[in-house]
Each structure stands twice: as C-alpha cells, then as structure tokens.
Amino acid sequence: MHRDATPRRYLMCPPTHFRVTYSINPWMDPAKPVDLRLALTQWEDLRDRYRGLGHTVELLEPRDDLPDMVYAANGATVIEGRVLGARFAFPERTAEAEVHRDWFRAHGFADVREPDHVNEGEGDFAVTASYILAGRGFRSSPLSHPEAQEFFGRPVIGLDLIDPRYYHLDTALCVLDEAAGEVMYYPGAFSPGSRAVLARLFPDALIASEADAAALGLNAVSDGRHVLLPQAAVGLFEPLRKRGFEPIGMDLDELLKGGGSVKCCTQELRP
C-alpha cells in the first residue's frame, strides 16, 4: 500500500534547561542524573529529522525555571489555526501555558483561548478528521472535553486511562493517518469501556504489545507515511511496514527520564 506524507508544521522547544528534580509521573526519578548534552543531541536529531522529511519546525524559547518545556506537545492543541491553550494539573508546569499562549499570539494566531478546565494539550487530545480523542484519568479534567468540543466544533470522544505509566493519551495511542482515521494503541492503558469504544471506532487498529507500550513506542508522530517512534519499540516496526508506513526509530532515552519521547516533544500546528 502506497502512502503519501503530508508536509507538517511543528512547534518544539530545545531541552536547554531540562532536568528531573521532581516527580509528577512514574517515569520521573530525581535520583537518576540527566545527561543534558546527550538530551540536547537527541532532541536536535529529532528536529533535524523532521526538517529532512520536509516539515517546518518552529522553535519555542526555553525558560530556565521550566525544565519540562521540552515537552512542547502539552502546551496547546491547534486545529484549523484555532488554539486551545493548556491548563496544567501540576504547579511545576503551570507557567508553561502562558508562554505557549504568548508565542501563538506573537506568531499571528488570532483565535487563542485560555481554557477554564485542566487540559494538557496534545498530551490528552489526539486529532482525527472525524473526532478528537480525549484522555482523562490522571491529568486532564473530563470538563475539558465539552470545552474542546464547543471551541473546535468537533465531536470529542472521552477515553479513560487507568495505568499511571500511561498518564497522557499520547503515551498510549498514536494517530497514524488523520484522514483515514487509522491509529495504533495499547489496550491495557484503557478502562474496559474505553477499550470497547476504541475497538468499535477503530476495528483495524494496530494493537501494540505491553513491551512496545512500555518503551513509549506509542509516543510517536506520523506524517501519513513516516512514523517517528522510539527505537526500542522494536515490535511495532514490521506491523507498520506491512501497513505501508515507514517507521523511523529515534533515540530519546534521556528525555524518557522525564516521561516523554517523540510526540511529547512535538506539537502540531494544524493550519
């Protein structure tokens, strides 16, 4: 099956000040030192890979008091040029939301909304042509779902996350093709009812193993053809190839110490 890549525009933030000094998810252990130079090298490899594939990468200026800003996906959700900002669940990240909103306003986005309810951007919102899939259970408030539906005018499908390792939807599910509604996900991250919803909506989804999910293999980015994902998720490569995708393994092990990988570092600016 032949697949075409679609040029994308992404927002990323270099890990200039990345460190793990607190723990707000099970992946974070302040006792494990971060190799900042290696983290920056790995992040630059991801940025350069996007540009090499023909995508545009915009940069958000990091702040030394916000070490998690490298996880740019959490700062907002952008659909058709409209921006629903984030409201973070933990005080350690609260100030990131305003930095993101300021960036959008400074770069010509006219419709930027400060939300009333807690949502962590594309951490818990995944976009297809028909739906917005929305995670809840650890970070984003269920009240953020109707707020997003009203703002974007798209149906929002709520999904309950039950395993704290998969604290955001983007750690447990990846949209492979927005237009076709193709996804891959790990069923064990979801409640029984949410698993049934996913099976009904996406009967032909690629189902990830526990091992590949635990490598954060679903924290991936697809442009419709190329799928950039953690290189340790070895069990996903051949199934992706069989579906016509081109998997590209990335080494972001240093950033995994903060609980994120490819997708966490990548916010999509949908025109």
PLY file of the C-alpha trace (Angstrom):
ply
format ascii 1.0
element vertex 271
property float x
property float y
property float z
element edge 270
property int vertex1
property int vertex2
end_header
0.00 0.00 0.00
1.43 3.35 -1.05
1.14 6.20 1.42
1.90 9.87 0.92
3.46 12.09 3.53
1.82 15.45 4.17
4.08 18.42 4.99
3.54 19.40 8.61
4.36 22.37 10.81
5.58 21.58 14.29
6.43 23.57 17.42
9.35 22.32 19.51
11.34 23.61 22.47
15.01 22.70 22.98
15.89 20.98 26.30
18.36 23.69 27.22
17.25 23.62 30.85
15.91 20.05 31.02
16.38 18.30 34.35
14.44 15.97 36.62
14.25 17.49 40.09
10.70 16.45 40.98
8.36 13.59 40.09
4.91 14.15 38.59
4.69 10.87 36.67
6.04 7.34 37.23
8.87 7.80 34.75
10.49 10.67 36.69
13.13 9.81 39.28
15.18 12.74 40.60
17.83 10.25 41.72
18.68 9.44 38.10
21.01 12.08 36.63
20.23 13.62 33.26
22.98 13.96 30.67
21.96 17.37 29.35
24.40 17.35 26.45
23.08 13.99 25.27
19.47 15.12 25.74
20.13 18.12 23.50
21.86 15.97 20.88
18.93 13.54 20.80
16.42 16.38 20.57
18.39 18.02 17.73
18.37 14.72 15.86
14.57 14.65 16.05
14.29 18.29 14.93
16.68 17.72 12.04
14.87 14.55 11.00
11.59 16.46 10.71
13.24 19.13 8.58
14.91 16.47 6.45
11.48 14.98 5.74
10.25 18.37 4.50
8.43 19.55 7.61
8.62 23.00 9.18
9.83 23.25 12.76
9.13 26.41 14.76
11.03 26.95 18.00
9.78 28.00 21.41
12.31 29.77 23.62
13.06 27.69 26.75
13.00 29.14 30.25
15.43 28.06 32.93
12.69 27.86 35.57
10.55 25.49 33.44
12.56 22.28 32.87
9.66 20.40 31.26
9.15 22.87 28.40
10.87 20.42 26.05
7.57 18.50 26.10
6.00 21.08 23.80
3.01 18.91 22.87
1.45 19.66 26.25
1.19 23.43 25.74
-1.84 23.65 23.43
-4.00 21.98 20.80
-4.20 23.59 17.37
-6.89 22.69 14.81
-7.57 24.76 11.68
-5.46 27.55 13.11
-7.53 27.83 16.30
-5.62 27.39 19.54
-6.98 25.89 22.75
-4.33 26.58 25.34
-3.37 24.30 28.20
-4.09 24.48 31.89
-1.65 22.23 33.69
-2.57 19.88 36.51
0.66 20.39 38.49
2.03 23.73 39.72
5.52 22.83 38.48
4.29 23.28 34.91
1.61 25.95 35.33
3.63 28.83 33.85
4.25 26.94 30.61
0.68 27.60 29.49
1.14 31.36 29.34
4.45 31.01 27.49
2.68 28.98 24.81
-0.26 31.38 24.52
2.13 34.31 24.17
4.00 32.50 21.40
0.83 31.89 19.42
-0.36 35.46 19.74
3.06 36.75 18.69
3.06 34.49 15.63
-0.22 35.53 14.08
-2.72 33.13 15.63
-5.80 35.28 16.18
-8.04 32.80 18.00
-6.21 31.71 21.16
-8.31 30.56 24.10
-7.23 30.28 27.71
-9.19 27.26 28.96
-11.40 27.12 32.02
-10.62 23.48 32.78
-7.45 21.44 33.12
-6.17 20.00 29.86
-2.57 19.27 28.87
-2.78 19.96 25.17
-1.90 17.20 22.77
-0.84 15.10 25.70
-4.51 14.21 26.09
-6.07 15.40 22.80
-5.47 13.35 19.64
-6.97 14.61 16.40
-8.54 12.68 13.52
-10.62 14.06 10.66
-13.82 12.96 12.39
-13.11 13.14 16.13
-10.97 14.50 18.88
-9.95 11.60 21.10
-9.55 12.87 24.65
-7.80 11.19 27.57
-8.78 11.56 31.20
-7.98 9.92 34.50
-4.59 11.30 35.51
-4.10 14.82 34.12
-6.86 16.37 32.01
-10.25 17.07 33.55
-13.35 15.46 32.00
-14.75 19.02 31.94
-12.14 19.92 29.34
-13.83 17.62 26.84
-17.05 19.60 26.29
-14.96 22.77 26.38
-12.84 21.46 23.48
-15.93 20.29 21.61
-17.54 23.72 21.83
-14.35 25.50 20.83
-13.38 23.31 17.87
-16.84 22.17 16.80
-15.76 18.55 16.55
-17.09 15.54 18.45
-14.91 14.70 21.44
-14.62 11.04 22.46
-13.61 10.60 26.10
-11.24 7.74 26.95
-10.37 6.67 30.49
-6.71 5.94 31.25
-6.16 3.50 34.12
-2.41 2.73 34.18
-0.33 5.55 35.71
2.58 4.77 33.38
0.33 5.99 30.57
-0.69 9.21 32.26
-1.40 11.01 28.97
-3.29 9.72 25.96
-0.24 10.27 23.74
1.66 7.63 25.69
-0.97 5.00 24.88
-2.33 5.92 21.43
-0.97 7.40 18.21
-2.92 8.66 15.20
-1.20 7.22 12.13
-3.44 8.76 9.46
-5.81 11.58 10.45
-7.85 11.50 7.25
-8.33 7.73 7.24
-8.78 7.50 10.99
-6.00 4.96 11.46
-4.49 4.58 14.92
-2.29 2.32 16.99
-2.83 1.86 20.72
-2.17 -0.27 23.78
-5.44 -1.68 25.20
-4.02 -2.23 28.70
-3.79 1.52 29.26
-7.56 1.95 29.00
-10.63 1.05 31.02
-12.80 -1.82 29.70
-15.43 0.61 28.41
-12.84 2.73 26.63
-11.28 -0.37 25.08
-14.71 -1.26 23.71
-15.12 2.26 22.29
-11.73 2.09 20.59
-12.49 -1.34 19.15
-15.76 -0.02 17.73
-14.25 3.16 16.28
-11.04 1.58 15.01
-11.63 -2.11 14.28
-8.49 -2.31 12.15
-6.18 -0.50 14.58
-2.62 -1.64 15.10
-2.54 -3.12 18.60
0.71 -2.60 20.50
2.18 -5.15 22.86
2.87 -4.37 26.52
6.63 -4.35 25.81
6.34 -1.80 23.00
3.99 0.37 25.03
6.41 0.25 27.97
9.14 1.56 25.63
6.79 4.52 24.98
6.50 3.25 21.43
3.10 4.87 21.06
4.52 8.31 21.86
5.08 8.67 18.14
4.46 11.14 15.31
3.16 10.25 11.85
3.01 12.46 8.75
0.83 9.93 6.95
3.79 7.91 5.70
6.76 8.27 8.04
6.23 7.24 11.66
8.89 8.54 14.05
8.89 6.47 17.23
11.23 5.30 19.99
13.75 2.85 18.53
13.28 0.47 21.48
9.69 -0.30 20.38
11.02 -2.98 18.02
7.75 -4.90 17.81
5.98 -2.04 16.05
8.32 -1.67 13.09
7.26 -4.64 10.98
3.49 -4.19 11.57
3.86 -0.56 10.49
5.74 -1.58 7.35
3.05 -4.12 6.47
0.52 -1.29 6.54
2.59 0.81 4.17
4.18 3.13 6.72
7.88 3.84 7.01
8.94 3.61 10.67
11.92 5.70 11.76
13.46 4.79 15.09
14.60 7.66 17.30
16.78 7.54 20.41
15.36 9.93 23.01
16.35 7.92 26.09
17.46 10.98 28.06
14.10 12.67 27.55
12.36 9.45 28.53
13.63 10.19 32.05
11.01 12.94 32.20
8.25 10.69 30.87
8.23 11.74 27.23
9.52 10.82 23.80
8.87 11.78 20.18
5.27 13.01 20.46
5.75 14.75 23.80
8.43 16.89 22.15
6.26 17.73 19.14
3.20 19.96 18.98
1.47 20.03 15.60
0.34 23.40 14.25
-2.61 22.37 12.07
-3.44 25.10 9.54
0 1
1 2
2 3
3 4
4 5
5 6
6 7
7 8
8 9
9 10
10 11
11 12
12 13
13 14
14 15
15 16
16 17
17 18
18 19
19 20
20 21
21 22
22 23
23 24
24 25
25 26
26 27
27 28
28 29
29 30
30 31
31 32
32 33
33 34
34 35
35 36
36 37
37 38
38 39
39 40
40 41
41 42
42 43
43 44
44 45
45 46
46 47
47 48
48 49
49 50
50 51
51 52
52 53
53 54
54 55
55 56
56 57
57 58
58 59
59 60
60 61
61 62
62 63
63 64
64 65
65 66
66 67
67 68
68 69
69 70
70 71
71 72
72 73
73 74
74 75
75 76
76 77
77 78
78 79
79 80
80 81
81 82
82 83
83 84
84 85
85 86
86 87
87 88
88 89
89 90
90 91
91 92
92 93
93 94
94 95
95 96
96 97
97 98
98 99
99 100
100 101
101 102
102 103
103 104
104 105
105 106
106 107
107 108
108 109
109 110
110 111
111 112
112 113
113 114
114 115
115 116
116 117
117 118
118 119
119 120
120 121
121 122
122 123
123 124
124 125
125 126
126 127
127 128
128 129
129 130
130 131
131 132
132 133
133 134
134 135
135 136
136 137
137 138
138 139
139 140
140 141
141 142
142 143
143 144
144 145
145 146
146 147
147 148
148 149
149 150
150 151
151 152
152 153
153 154
154 155
155 156
156 157
157 158
158 159
159 160
160 161
161 162
162 163
163 164
164 165
165 166
166 167
167 168
168 169
169 170
170 171
171 172
172 173
173 174
174 175
175 176
176 177
177 178
178 179
179 180
180 181
181 182
182 183
183 184
184 185
185 186
186 187
187 188
188 189
189 190
190 191
191 192
192 193
193 194
194 195
195 196
196 197
197 198
198 199
199 200
200 201
201 202
202 203
203 204
204 205
205 206
206 207
207 208
208 209
209 210
210 211
211 212
212 213
213 214
214 215
215 216
216 217
217 218
218 219
219 220
220 221
221 222
222 223
223 224
224 225
225 226
226 227
227 228
228 229
229 230
230 231
231 232
232 233
233 234
234 235
235 236
236 237
237 238
238 239
239 240
240 241
241 242
242 243
243 244
244 245
245 246
246 247
247 248
248 249
249 250
250 251
251 252
252 253
253 254
254 255
255 256
256 257
257 258
258 259
259 260
260 261
261 262
262 263
263 264
264 265
265 266
266 267
267 268
268 269
269 270
